[in-house]
């Protein structure tokens, strides 16, 4: 297995077909990383869902979503970024629900079931949501 990260960076318009294409790229990285079929499908569905939800936060002045998918030896990261409205690309309710499920040790269901960690940050006018799927181990404790 290569130790150099593999990365895709694309800018997409708010179109479900583009969200599906990003999900396909995530599926490719998950397959290449050796994840099991159900984990691959869950990751793909989570990424498509996150992109579609992020479309709601795009504005006429900033109508594009920047997506970077990177495969590292121990994880796959998908970064969703947009300019303008300072809300996460994935809604705060989704992030809060995800965090509550993780803290309670329960199974995560719904749009983010295929990822192990969700991070949100802002950089000036840019809002970034990072979705991480760990490979071959459980997510580290924070």
C-alpha positions, 0 to 999 in steps of 0.5 A, spaced: 500 500 500 502 506 498 504 511 503 503 518 499 496 521 500 491 520 494 487 527 493 481 529 489 479 537 489 473 539 485 468 545 485 461 543 484 455 546 483 449 545 487 446 539 483 445 532 485 448 529 480 455 532 482 454 530 489 453 523 486 460 524 483 463 526 489 460 520 492 463 515 487 470 518 488 469 517 496 467 510 494 473 509 489 478 511 495 474 507 500 475 501 495 482 502 494 483 502 502 480 495 503 474 497 506 468 492 507 462 493 502 457 495 507 462 501 510 464 503 502 456 504 501 455 507 508 461 512 506 459 513 499 451 515 502 454 519 507 458 524 502 452 524 497 448 526 503 453 531 506 454 535 499 446 535 498 445 538 505 451 543 503 448 546 497 442 549 502 448 553 504 450 556 498 449 563 496 448 567 489 454 570 491 458 564 492 454 558 488 460 553 488 462 548 493 469 546 494 470 538 495 477 535 497 477 528 498 484 525 501 486 518 502 491 517 507 494 510 510 490 511 516 483 515 514 479 518 508 478 525 509 472 529 505 473 536 506 467 541 504 468 548 504 464 554 501 464 562 502 459 566 505 454 564 510 458 562 516 454 555 517 457 548 517 457 545 510 453 540 514 447 542 518 449 544 526 443 539 527 447 533 524 453 535 527 450 535 534 446 529 533 452 525 530 456 528 536 451 525 541 451 519 538 458 518 538 459 520 546 453 515 548 457 510 544 450 508 540 450 507 533 450 513 528 444 512 523 442 517 518 446 521 513 453 521 517 453 513 519 458 512 514 463 517 517 467 516 524 468 524 525 465 530 523 469 537 524 467 544 523 471 550 522 471 557 519 477 561 516 475 568 515 469 568 510 470 560 508 466 555 512 469 548 512 466 541 514 471 535 515 468 528 515 473 523 516 473 515 516 478 511 519 481 505 516 483 499 520 481 502 527 476 505 531 476 513 531 481 516 536 478 519 543 478 526 543 
